[in-house]
Amino acid sequence: TDAQKFFFICVIYMCISETHVTQDFTPNEIDISGYNTEVSYSMSAHTGGTIIYIKKGYRYKEILNINNNRNVWITGIEIILEKQKYYVYCLYHSPSTSDAEFLDRLDDFLENITQ
């Protein structure tokens, strides 16, 4: 049944934005059993931050970690699944900061990853 199939689903990676996770957090507070953690820390516990959780046993490397002046946070990984490279990014833009600046940064980011 579909319910039985659910128990066999393997979540390879999860992206979470606006985590509010600062460097003051201990690994025990953010780690999930069975997963590696890549974090772009927030400057405060009130806004920002991104996390990518990657299931242990999968080959990956962190390729991007940006925390830009309380405006944009990006965590990026390259992960190999079935001999193919995939790129996963998690990003967050604070709605209380400049949309124009965020869009400029996003344009720069997208331009750089497509080269």
C-alpha positions in Angstrom: 0.0 0.0 0.0 1.0 3.6 -0.3 1.3 3.8 3.5 3.7 0.9 3.5 5.8 2.5 0.8 6.1 5.7 2.9 8.2 3.8 5.4 10.8 3.1 2.7 11.2 6.6 1.4 14.8 7.8 1.9 15.1 11.6 2.4 18.6 12.3 0.9 18.7 16.0 1.7 16.5 18.6 3.4 16.7 22.4 3.1 15.5 24.7 5.8 15.6 28.5 5.6 15.1 31.2 8.2 16.5 28.9 10.8 17.6 31.7 13.2 20.6 29.4 14.0 23.6 31.4 15.3 27.1 30.1 16.0 26.0 30.0 19.7 24.0 26.9 19.0 25.5 23.5 19.9 25.5 20.7 17.4 23.1 18.8 19.6 20.5 21.5 19.1 20.5 21.4 15.3 21.8 17.9 14.4 19.4 15.2 13.1 20.4 11.6 13.7 21.7 10.0 10.5 22.3 13.3 8.7 25.3 15.6 8.1 24.7 19.3 8.6 25.8 22.3 6.5 24.9 25.6 8.0 24.9 29.3 7.0 24.7 30.9 10.4 22.5 33.8 11.2 23.9 36.9 12.9 21.0 37.0 15.3 18.4 34.6 16.7 15.7 36.8 15.1 16.2 36.4 11.3 18.0 34.5 8.6 20.1 31.4 8.3 19.9 28.3 6.2 20.6 24.6 6.8 21.0 21.6 4.5 20.8 18.2 6.0 22.4 15.4 4.0 21.8 11.7 4.7 25.0 10.1 6.0 26.6 7.7 3.5 26.1 10.1 0.5 29.1 11.8 -1.0 28.8 15.5 -1.0 30.8 18.7 -0.4 29.8 22.2 0.7 30.4 24.5 -2.2 28.8 27.7 -1.0 28.2 29.4 2.4 27.1 33.0 2.3 25.9 35.2 5.1 25.6 38.7 3.7 24.8 41.6 6.0 21.5 40.4 7.2 20.1 40.3 3.7 20.8 37.0 2.1 21.9 33.6 3.4 22.9 30.8 1.0 24.1 27.2 1.7 25.1 25.1 -1.3 26.3 21.5 -1.8 27.4 19.3 -4.6 26.1 15.8 -4.1 26.7 12.7 -6.1 23.7 10.4 -6.7 24.0 7.4 -8.9 27.3 8.7 -10.4 25.7 12.1 -11.3 26.6 15.4 -9.7 23.7 17.5 -8.5 23.8 21.0 -7.0 21.5 21.9 -4.1 21.1 25.4 -2.8 19.1 26.7 0.1 18.6 30.5 0.3 16.8 33.0 2.4 16.2 36.7 2.0 15.0 38.8 4.9 11.8 40.6 3.9 12.7 43.6 6.1 15.8 44.4 3.9 16.3 45.7 0.4 14.7 43.6 -2.3 16.8 45.4 -4.9 20.1 44.4 -3.1 18.8 40.8 -2.8 18.0 40.6 -6.5 21.4 42.0 -7.4 23.1 39.4 -5.2 20.8 36.7 -6.6 21.7 37.7 -10.2 25.4 37.6 -9.3 25.0 34.2 -7.7 23.1 32.7 -10.6 25.6 34.2 -13.1 28.5 32.6 -11.2 27.0 29.1 -10.9 26.1 28.9 -14.6 29.7 29.6 -15.7 
